[in-house]
């Protein structure tokens, strides 16, 4: 069902309440990756050009309904001001008389950012009274926080009960790209999955297995599949309660003619650290005192070969412990192979996105998703509450 769009809203002189996703990584108060801030700039700039008075809100981290000084949005306001080239009025509270006073002076094109909405315990409960208080700050509402669209919170869903609402440009792009993958993907279609757990990705596998031609599995989740094939993976991370699930996926893939590729070799070590004595072995030769921390060079070669003919590629999750240099080659190799494709490529998940960013190939990816859990749930075929609340009626 089509979404109501910000482009079709009359916003001139109006107070537009915008839910953004500024949940950025911080290191001692310094933003280490401003990707999510930059992603919302087109929506903010569109609203400024049309004479709106813009009131931004977001969450940051998991304060669990309590004020935590290290999770205040002041650094975001500064970064946003630098990126926009205009002052951003940071309001160190969420709702109440003081907030109303601060926002009363906004002129056309002005931008304000209220405090971390998750400091209030009512946010995650989608409390109607809190949603009503948030809604009172604006004349209309724009949701541009795709990364939080799978959460039925006051700032994503509740406010839509009280204000005319529409999707921002970023949220529209995300929905368009993911819908294309689900409904109009050109074949051959390759799905690359990594990360630690099969349980995190089984919904995506179940929904896409009948749509794809190949599934490439790396990361910790590959160990569970290897064990399902009877391969001893030593001290490697394995989800014991999902070994049968992995075995079922292997069976179904075979029955449906889907090529399911697992690592043929791996980078192993006796500990997960920069100082570890790492070596490359075929997966059947992992020692009892070793653990797999990355896919090996032969696996990278095979995965890259399988991707060459793909016309659609979806990648979510790293191939190894990407944060540690000696266990990052697999993820980097896959990133290179995805970037080399001339088909439609979609990358989601923090480490996968970090890989294409660090390698400088992000501009060669068709779509980089800003939503980890949200993009996974969308690919699972689930209805996301924050998106459903913006759908055209009738």
Secondary structure, DSSP 8 states (H G I E B T S, - for coil): --B-BGGGS--TT-EEEEE------EETTEES--HHHHHHHHHHHHHHHTT-EEEEE---S--TTS--GGG-SHHHHHHHHHHHTS-EEEESSSSSHHHHHHHHT--TT-EEEE--GGGSTTTTTT-HHHHHHHHTT-SEEEE--GGGTT---TTTTGGGGTSEEEE-HHHHHHHHHHHHHHHS--SSEEEEE-SS-HHHHHHHHHHHTTT-SEEEE-HHHHHHHHHHTT---TT----GGGHHHHHHHHHHHHHTT-EEE--SEEEEESSSSTT---EEEEGGG--TT-EEEEE-HHHHHHHHHHHTT-SEEEEES-SS-TTSGGG-HHHHHHHHHHHH-SSEEEEESHHHHHHHHHTT-GGGSSEE-S-HHHHHHHHTT---HHHHTTB---
